[in-house]
Amino acid sequence: MKIFKYAILSFLLFSSGYTNANQNKTNTNLNFADYSVKTKAKIKNANFAYEYLVKVYGCGGGAICGEIRNLLSNTVIALPNAYLIEDENGENEFSIEYHLDSSLIIISGILADPDVSENKDGYKRRYYNLINNKLELINLNRK
């Protein structure tokens, strides 16, 4: 009887994990309008989520770094990683997409300095939502 209970529990855990994994895979058509920011006023020089300024710049070794500055509090949020400008073949260039009226930001490219858990090769699109001055990864997919 005890083995039967563990088998049922294992099945339930596996099926819910499998369902959640499939939901994450199918959520690749994210829309900027789904993450619209409701506000009455745009802060001068803002280009993202009405009160932020996104800037990218070269940081050496063929890499691009970036930051998001909150123009109200003057705090800075670094992009999650540095990205290669392009791959060895001159293709798969870095790109970043954002809108003034949305908190969704899409960063496409190859990580310049991947951590241990990240696959070292491959062009990927990373979808982030800016929540409470932090970039929360919502989705990650290959090109």
Secondary structure, DSSP 8 states (H G I E B T S, - for coil): -HHHHHHHHHHHHHHHHHHHHHHHHH-----GGGGB---S---TT--BTTTEEEEEEEEETTEEEEEEEETTT--EEE-SS-EESS-TTS-S--EEEE-TTBSEEEEEE-BSS--TTS-SS--EEEEEEEETTEEEEEEEEE-
